[in-house]
Amino acid sequence: MRVLVVEDEKKTASFIRRALQGEGFTVEVVNRGDDGLMLASTEAYDAIVLDIMLPGRDGLSVLRQLRERKKKTPILLLSARGELNERVDGLNAGADDYLAKPFALAELIARVRALTRRGDENKSMSLRVADLSLDILKREAQRGVTRLDLTTREFRLLEYLMRTHGRICGRMAILENVWEYDFDPGTNIVDVYIRRLREKIDDNHEPKLLHTVRGAGYVLKDQP
Ligand code: CA
């Protein structure tokens, strides 16, 4: 299950990210409304957690644009104290639910779970790119008929690359989504893990799936 979080308060955003990741969701975070609209329009998410007050473009405008574009992704609006009118406007504009800040972690998780259940329950629990497959529930990875022995971190890295397959992932995006860092630790940890993962999924197999895009990052894809 893939969730987009659009929230400009860094602390709240990382709190939400950790909570949802702890429940097994794959989480992408952006801090600006216009970035959120762009991603939500072009990528497939199982749910979107959308703050109302945002730089770039406010949450209600993002919501209206998405619904105008016939995007039906379930949306949970986050409203600050005193934003009752916005909350009502949001529900009228097609938000599926709302949560007032400050909220309890358990409440947020329950709401997001409820939203994602409204979609296809199992749709993203198994992933496939070419003959590489991932079973999220069983934590199993396989290339062709070969079972891959991955560490937890390697599995999460592979899951992230498979969910974003065909798209170039920069080191910073990988650090944020796989390591939950919101800063660059100044190490080559990503490159090290990519090398290890590549050995496991691509050595002895054709076609090669994990590609380096010089100066940009990495991409998992079945076309050279
Ligand atoms: Ca805000």
Residues whose N, C-alpha, C, O or C-beta is under 5 A from the ligand:
A	BS01	CA	D8 E9 D51 M53 L54
